[in-house]
Each structure stands twice: as structure tokens, then as C-alpha cells.
């Protein structure tokens, strides 16, 4: 069942508790979504937390529903609210993010582009620094997603920042560089 459908069902019933996120293949616990009376109030995934991360995860479940399983657990007490998101708010934001992602993907016409690290200034953002550390050799977008543990949209946004700052180069397999 798709996560958005699970959230709609739980919200309609005023569910109080958590939805555990598991890797479908290994059944390893990956994170948790806390709900309180029809609203999502906290999200944790792979030791990271936050509202933006929740949306990125939700997008990933839409793209890769086969990767995750979800187990609901009612609770008497819930986690402290980091944010309050209704299903209506979530659907509107997902639609907006999907439009933004489509625009970004226009600039990456091929999944076969290679990203290279160049000599450039050191980045302070957590994701940018991690991407630069991974780029010890040429890597594709899918390789960066697999190696980093970040979501594709996070990586695409940060690759554009790194490109703009002159920290990376982009080349296709046919060696025509996009400096």
C-alpha cells in the first residue's frame, strides 16, 4: 500500500501513534512517522529528522514503493511535535515539489551524465560536503543516490549549487564536457 494512502486512512480515523518504516527486503528499521489526531507531527529517517526530509521520503516512496514496508503502532503518548502537517497540506506540497523536480530534471537530460569533482572552494553544507567527498572519481546520479543515502531531489539540487560554484564538472559518456 502506498504511504500516502496509509496516511490518509490513519488521519481519517484520528490515529495516534507511529508508523514504522522498514526496508522491504531486509526488514531493517529505517525510521518512524509520528501521527497525532490526523496530523503528522514528527519524522525520523536514518538518524535524520524534519519536515523537508519527510517530503523527500514521501516522494521517494512514490517513485520506489517496492523499497519500503510500513507497520502502524497505536501509542498512548506521542513524540513532541516538530511540525503539524495535515493530509491536505501534504498533498499540496507534494504537488508543488513534483513540479519543481520536473523542472530540475529538464537540466539533466540523461541518466548517463557523469559528475566529476573539480578544484573549488570547500562547501559548508552537509549534503554538498558529502557529495564532494564521494566524488573521488566520476559518478552518475544513480551512483550518488546509492552511495550517499540522500534522496535524488536533494542530490540534484545540491549538484546544481556545486556546478554553479565551480566545484564539479558534468560530462556525458561521450566525453563532451559541460563546464
N, C-alpha and C positions, 0 to 999 in steps of 0.2 A: 504494500500500500504506500502511496506517495506521502511524504511528510506533510505537505500542505493539507491533504485530506485528513490525516490524523489530527493535525492541529485544529482544523475546522470542527471535527467531531468532538474533540475534547473541550474546545471552547464553548460549543453549543450546550454541552452538558454542565458547564461551570466547573470543570475538573480542577482539583487542587492536588498538585504533586509534581512528579517529574517524568520525563520521557528519556530513557537511557538510549544512547546511540552506540551501536556496535558495528564492528567490521563484519559484514555478512559472511565472509569466507572463514575467518579465524575466530569469530565471536568475541574478539578482544574489545573491551570497553574503550570508547573513544571520547565520550563526552555526555553532557546532560542538558536538557532543556527544562527549565522550571516554569510551571504554569500556576497561576492563582486566579481563580474565578474568571475565566475566559480571556485572560491576558498572559502573554509571555513576559516574564519578569527577569529572567537571568538565563545566560547561555554560556556554556564552557565546552571547549573542544580542543583536545590535545594540549592541555595546560594553558590555553589562551581563552580570554573572556571578552564579551562585549556585544553590542548591538550590531555593529558593522560586520563582525565575524559571523553572527547569526545569519545575516542576509547572504553573505558569501557562501556559507554552508548550505543554505536553502537552495541557492542557485545550483550548487554542485549536486544536490540531490535530484534536482530536475533534470540535469544533464546525465547523471550517473546513478539512477535509482537502484541499480543492481549491486552497488557497493555497500549499502547500509541496511541494517535492521534496527527496529525501534521497539522498545519494551516500556510500557507505561506502568508506573507505580504510584498509587494514591499515597498521599502523605498527610499527616495531621498538621504538621508545621511545614512551612516552605522557606526557601532561601530568602535572604534580603533582596529586595527589588533593586536591580541595577537600572532598569528601564521598564516601561509599560507599553506593550505592543498588542493592539487588537488585531484580529484577523483582517479586518477591513484595511487597517493601516499597512499591514504586511503585504497584502495583495497589491496595493497602490505602489508601494516602494519597490516591490519585485518587478512590476511592470516598468517603472522608471529605470531601474538598474539594467534590465534586459535591453532597453532601448540604447542606453549608454554603452553597453557591451557590444551591441551590433555596430555602433559607430567605431569603437576601438578596433574591432575585428576587420573593418574595411582597410585598416592600415597594415594589417598582417595578412596579405592575400594568400599566403602559402603556409601550410603547417611545416614545410620543409626549410624554413628560414633558420639560419644558424646565428647565434648570438655569441660575440667574442668580447672579452674584456680588453679595454684599451687603457693606456696610462691616463689617468684623470684624477680629479680631486676625490678624496675619500668621502663617502656618503655617511650621514649620521642616522638616517632612518634604519630601523631594524630590518625591514624587508630588503631595502636596497643593499645594505651591507651583506646580508646573507646571500643575495643573488650574486653580488660581485665575488664573494668567497667561493661560490660554486663554479663560477666561470673560469676555471683553470685551463679549459680548452673549449672548443666550440660545442654548443649545446642547442638543441631545438627547444621550442616552447614545452612540448610534452615531457622532455627530459628534465627541464627545470621544474615543472609541476611535480613530477615523481620524486626528484631528489630533494626538493625544498620542503615539502609538506604544506606549502601555501596553496591557495586556490588560484585557478587560472586567471581570474579577473584581477586579483591582487598583483600577480606577476606581470600581466600585460600593462597595467597602469604604471607600475614601477619601472618596467623596461623602457617605456616612453620617457619617463623622467631621466633615467640613466642615459638614454640616447641623446636627449636634449642637452644634458650636462657634459656630453662628450666622453662618458665613461665606458661606453660599449659601441661596438660596430655590429652591423647586421649584414649578413651575406647569404645568398642563396647557394644551393648545392652547385650551381653552375659558375660560382666564384664572382658573380657580378656584385661588387660591394655596394652597400647603401650607406655611405658615410654621412 
